[in-house]
Structures are given as structure tokens and as C-alpha cells.
Amino acid sequence: MLLFARLTQILNGRGWGESNMATSAAYQPQLELAKDAALKAGEIIRSYHGTGREKHVAVKSGVDLVTEADTRVEKMITGLIKDAFPNDLIIGEEEQAGSPNGGQGDPFPKDRCWCVDPIDGTTNFVHNYPFVAVSIGYLEGGKPRVGVIYNPFTDSMYEASEGSGAFLNGKQIKIDSDASSIKDCLLVNNIGHYRYEDFVEESAERVKKWLKAGLRGYRASGSAAQNLAHVASGQVSCYYEHGYGGPWDVCAGMVLVKEAGGVVWDARCNETELEMRFGKGSVCAGGRAVVEDVLKVAGKPTFAFSVSGGK
Ligand code: LIP
């Protein structure tokens, strides 16, 4: 039995003792930098709270907002990364809004790369609604390897690196393994920034389908990163969003959910792991069984994200 367990670990690319530690150590510098940057970002974000300056917004498009804090935090994080890893690529939400590295659906670079959302949940931040998260992911070979999500208002630091498990404020976390169907699922489902009639209709129809199938609980937080962190810590069972804003919303959270024992699938295709691509995307994350049921009841989304990002 012991031999079988050991063999399974080796086949899964994980060992005991030294080899497991080697996997964690491989990304330790990136993990430490991401946590440091997230804490510093948190200080800046909190400094805006209640001053009225968090309400000074510019509109990126439609109902998609950006604040002075978003740009200031992104610059600070980018600076720290550049100092420590001058050759790495950095993809930050706000800079990409001005000069995108890729169009809708384009694949992510395979180089060493960072993907940063300075404030995920900008609308929440503007309204002082505390689901606000700094999200920092690190990728190699186009795959997220390190993920740090920090909520400065609840002082919750979620961290994970490939092969090392996921942690909330230093304690190991796991997904909600009790939920196996829609009936015992607490589902969080953001409906992003699109306001086109067919998008709104399709999103509302999907919610109706879940409710009619007996969904235990429905929530929407306004922060994709916070949702993924909540899935990783088992505080919600599943997160679904067709039309999240960009790869920076989900990059760090992907590592967290996978390291906490869950799956992160593209909600448009069955059993397909989400790929890092530019532009809007579609995600369903949680324990495998509950994700399967949530997707089965929802059916395939048909609203397509256009190449220009709009419609
Ligand atoms: C937002 C996400 C939210 C999603 C929006 C948007 P922002 O990011 O966190 O979950 O529904 O489409 O991407 O704009 O707050 O950084």
C-alpha cells in the first residue's frame, strides 16, 4: 500500500520530503516577492479608504472603471518586479488597457511572465464594498505557477505555488469537498461588465436554470480573484463567470484552486483546463463533481467575445 502511494506520488510529479521541498523551493523567490508586493499594495489601497479619493473614477468602457489607486498600485508592483527580475515580462491590467500585448483570445507568452491585477473589484473599491483583492500571478511556459491574492480590508493573504499546497494567512486550505452537486453548492457567479441585451438575457437565463435545479445558494461578489480565493479556501463551493475581464482576474486564483484540490475549467468546453489568453474569458472552478454539475445545468454559453473586446 505504501509502495503504491509512493508510486502514485512519483507519477503525479510529487515526491516526499526533499523532492517535494525542491518543487516548492523552485518558486520561493517569486512567491516571496508577490506577497511583499501585495502587502505594500494593500497599504496604498487602505490609504484611500473613506477619503473620497477612491471615488475619483475614469471609465475604461461602459461600466468598467479605473481609479487613481489602480494605476498607482500597478506601478508600484511593476517596479518591485522589475527590480528583482529585470528580464521577466509583466502583464498588468491597467497598462494593458492602454497598450495591449495581445488581442481577444490570443495565447499568453511562454516566457517567464507576471500577470498583475492591482485592484480586482474596482467597482467594489469605489463603493467601499470590501470584496477587493490584489492579484499577482507568475507564469512559466504559459502556465500559472505562483498565485498570491490579498484582500487588504479583511487582511487575508492567500498564497500558493505549484506543488506546495495553498494557504490562507499561513494555514493550509482545501476546497469544499462536501459539495458534489448543485443541491449542496454555494455558487458565486459574477456577471461582468457587458450590458448587451443578448448577454444580459443569457446570463439571467443561466441563473434561472441553476435556481430551478435546486441550487443551495447564489452569490455575486464583483471580484473574480476574491471568488477563486474563496473557492480555494472552501468558503464557496464553485465560481462561474462567462465574461471575466482578463487573464489578470484569474491567473493567481488558478494556482490557488488547483493547489487546494480543485479544477479550473473553461466554462465553454467540457473538462478543459482554463488557458491563459488575452481578453475576456469563461471560467468554472471548484471541486470536480460540483463543477461538472454546475456546467451541466448551465449548458454551453453562446455569447461570443469579439476580437475587438466589445461587440
Ligand atoms: C472585474 C472582476 C469581476 C468581473 C469583471 C471584472 P476589475 O475586474 O473582478 O469579477 O466580473 O468582469 O473583470 O475591473 O474590478 O479589475
Residues whose N, C-alpha, C, O or C-beta is under 5 A from the ligand:
A	BS01	LIP	L65 I119 D120 G121 T122 T123 N190 I191 G192 H193 G222 S223 A224 A225 G243 Y244 G245 G246 D249
